[in-house]
Amino acid sequence: MLVGEDGEVNYDSAGILASGASIHETERTSLVPASRIRLSDLTKGRFVVADGSEWLFIAQPLFPRAQMMADTSYLLIAAPVPRATLGEVFRLFGDTFFAPLAQAGLVDLDFSTPWLNHKDGRDYSLFLAVARRPPGRAWAVALH
């Protein structure tokens, strides 16, 4: 995409924005630190178009810094800001995050079941004694 200094689109190779359309930059930062010698001003940022959609961009002037004029055009590579849906999050992280989380929940449920259901008549005082054990004391458990 070629954009003028004033934010007017001169050419969009994807044909999404018409020539003459205006973009409104909401954020722009330089990618080259100010302490380094810059032959070109490479920047990144965000802009909004007339329909309200937000885009990310990386831009570079068409001419080197020494030859820049007031009406310099910029070459922009832009893409709409991605919006993740809940379905995409499950698809991306399901195997690596949610499956182990569900397994841990089932194991926890299995261990907590005796605490929830005391109808079997067992004595759970051993579990309570272990839970209240002072720090630093050795484990002395007799199973019968």
Residue, then its C-alpha position, 0 to 999 in steps of 0.5 A: m500500500l502506498v500512503g501519502e504523508d497526510g494519510e491518503v491512500n495512493y495505491d492498495s495492491a490488495g484492493i481493499l482500500a480505494s485510492g483517495a481513502s483516508i487512514h487515521e494513525t492511532e499509534r506509530t513508533s520507530l523501529v530503529p533506536a534514535s541513538r543509531i544512524r538512520l538512513s531510512d525511518l522504519t516505523k510500526g503502528r496502528f491505523v483506523v479506516a473509515d469503516g472503523s476497522e483497525w489495522l496493524f502496519i509497518a512503514q518505510p518512506l519511499f525515499p532515503r531520509a536525506q531525500m525526503m520531502a514534505d509530500t513523501s509517500y510511505l510504503l505500508i505493509a498492513a493487515p487487519v488486527p487479529r481478533a481471536t475467538l474462543g473456538e480458536v483459543f481452544r483449537l490452538f491451546g487445547d492439546t497443550f493446555f486445556a487437556p492437562l488442566a482437565q486431567a488435573g481437575l479429574v485427579d483432584l476430584d478423585f482425591s476430594t471425593p472422600w471428603l465430600n462423601h462420608k456415607d461409607g463410614r470410614d475414619y478420615s481422621l488420619f487425613l485430618a492429622v496429616a493435614r494439621r501436622p506441624p512443619g518439620r515433624a517426621w511422617a509416622v503413618a501406620l496403615h491398617 
